[in-house]
Amino acid sequence: MSIRDNITKKQYAYNCVEHERIFSIESNYAIALRLSDVWEEGNKLYVEVTFNNFQKAYLSFAEYENGIVNIRYWQKQIPVNRYYDKNHENMVTTKIEYKNDKNEIAISLKNGEKIIITKNKFQLALVDANGEIKTKTSLRPGWDHLEGYCTPPLGFKIDDNIQKPFMTMQLASEELIYGLGEKFNNFVKNGVQSTIFNVDNEAVSNGDYAYSGIPLVYSSKNWGLLLNTAHKTEWEIGSPTTESLSFMSTEECLDIILFSGDSLKDLVKQYTLFTGRITGVPDEAYGLWLNRLYYHNKKELFTEIENSIKNQYPIDVFTLDPKWIKNRYTKSCNFEFNDDQFGDLETMLSEVHEKGFKMCFWINPYLQIDNSEMWNEVYEKGYHVKKADGSIAHIWSGFGNYQETASAIDLTNPDAVVYWKNKIKDLMYKGVDFIKTDYGDSVDEDAVMFNGEKGTSFKNGYAELYLRYVYEATQEVKGIDKGFCLSRPGYIGTQKYVGKWAGDSASSFNELKMQLLSGLSNSLCGTVMWGTDIGGFLDINANEEDLYARWSQFGLLTPFSRYHGVGAREPWYFGEKDLNISREAAKLKRQLLPYYKIYEKEAIETGLPIMRPLVLEFPNDTIAAKIDDQFMLGENIIVAPILSNKKYERQVYFPEGNWVDFSDRKIYEGNKKYNIDCPIEKILIFVKENSIIPMIKNPMYKFNNIDNEKINLRIYGNVLNETLKFRINDKDYSVEVRDNKIVNENEKFEVE
């Protein structure tokens, strides 16, 4: 392996972490065998377990008023002042009800379910209101070196006096597991081994390395769990043992948040209730965004602005990547505007706005170590991340790029937060409309944060802080329901900061499919505004002539839509055919704004995503449970993208009910698969029969004049009685339809 001279193998292994087997013959294990004590304190139940080495460990059980359950597991002492304890702050515990019998303890939950603790052999089980087991820790017999277990139920892995807690749940024969955040691997996670320790994967978005992995899983048996930690976690799901789900943390405790309900939707609602929901989405975020690495100067930027106008292409937001920054020679952000290449900042922004466009600026939380005004001020005040000896902690950008000429802002220092947020707000007060948050997935292994957290334990959590403070800055300028942070990194709770794109990808159909898989998984974290770099970020000479058109058709229907890549991704550089296909898809996306807004309202209230896998809507459909090449928009639209080159037909699965082709209105019967023609200019979109799709009549509208636009109600089938509610441009709209006619007709709406 070739490693740069300034990087040790130990450093490289920290940043580019490989999966660590949870159960290995090379390690020692302390395994829980029996319950040895139990007591109640406050609203919590505590139990003591005894290991095979005669040591003790402890678990606590608490139920919150909203029905979410917290299970904590530790040995030496209950950890305090953990960063992710903040997620518990708004949770209120309820009195715990339990019965202690000779052989077991039964904890009664508010929803009628129970947690059963078997004393000997120690086991945890979640039992539904009918007495059926939803899940339980594994007692599968196996090997001598694991105390007779195949995958032990609970314990510690011990290497070099370092203890890592683990737990194993038994999987039923047809049980499916989903989750893990924005991972570029299978949507159904059975058979997956994964590490959650986020990293810049350098445009290799086809495996486990991810910007936004999340230690969260859901089961088709309607239970789920979150490991509420910033530490690295390991996951083995139906692999290497097919009938178990094991997880382990480098933190010496497990803080488990247990979700249970009647459907997958219930679990997503509980996760977002615990970690946070959006408060709103700016209208323009649903528009069409254009980005390039790079627009080097004002002339290049305005050339593409004029090209969009000349080609009658409905772009809404232009983004400037790092070239807007002056004197930047590392992957950092000093907030010094490059007036040499772009002229006066406020003048440039005013000219962009006069043309009818919004402007987004790229940033990151890294600091170039130089003689600049910003670095000198940061260094003097100690706002940068440091090592234990007070020296500068450096950052990584990508797998092997360790930047000894850069550091990062310490966002655990309250004074540094104020300083840094003011930099962002100053940009916005001068006219920048949106902020794109790149990087933030690196904290030096030897770093010690202002709040005492170490780099090894806070790398994942740093991304959450980074996005939180950018989002807060945008809210403080734009308003509580108009904050927007277009982020590449992510972790527990970052869905509430609204914007997310899947990061750098190669321009190929293989990675287009991986982008869809990551989006489906990420949607189950409640991510509302998700999208990709349409066309792919990095050209790898795949020579797939249909790629730009097919990626456009997919990417211009996801809630967030943006062209971006190394070099030109503007549609007018890809030939007349692709330009026309892209332009028609862009018009459709803009027309569908009221439909997206209906489900934005639902997201605010329930935490459910707009883009969603079929299984979220049809949890009892065993075929839909495994569909990973189609997606839904809300409850009423199915999209079946083409994910291969020169493919002009594909198989589409329809769940129960009838489904109507969006364009030609051909009806397809549900619970069946069909082979459907899809020429290059067609997008396969299907609408649930007896549904209404509200669409803005004029696709070329401007957001600042949207109040004057008519909205068509496109009805598919017969609508007996339905009311649509959504909010656009700070106005609430409500329209009632009975028997395919508008009740109390007004000039805004008309039936198509």
Secondary structure, DSSP 8 states (H G I E B T S, - for coil): ----TT--HHHHHHHS-----SS-TTSEEEEEEEEEEEEEETTEEEEEEEETTS-EEEEEEEEETTS-EEEEEESS----S-GGGGGGTT--EE--EEEE-SSEEEEE-TTS-EEEEEEBTEEEEEE-TTS-EEEEB---EEEGGGTTESS-SEEEEEETTEEEEEEEEE--TT--EEEEEE-SS-SS-TTEEEEE-----TT--SSS--SEEEEEEEETTSEEEEE--SS-EEEEESSSSTTEEEEEESSSEEEEEEEE-SSHHHHHHHHHHHH-------GGGGSEEE--B---SHHHHHHHHHHHHHTT----EEEE-GGGBSS--SS-----B-HHHH--HHHHHHHHHHTT-EEEEEE-SEEE-SS-HHHHHHHHHT-B-EETTS-B--EE-SSS-EETTEEEB-TTSHHHHHHHHHHHHHHHHTT--EEEE-------TTEE-TTS-BHHHHHHHHHHHHHHHHHHHHHHHH-TT---EEES---TTGGGGEEEE----BSSHHHHHHHHHHHHHHHTTT--EEE-EET-SB------TTHHHHHHHHHTTSSSEEE--BS---GGGSHHHHHHHHHHHHHHHHHTHHHHHHHHHHHHHH---SEE-HHHH-TT-TTGGG--S-EEETTTEEE----STT--EEEEEE-SSEEEETTT--EEESSEEEEEE--TT---EEEETTEEEEEES-TT--GGGGGG--EEEEEES--SEEEEEEEETTEEEEEEEETTEETT--TTEEE-
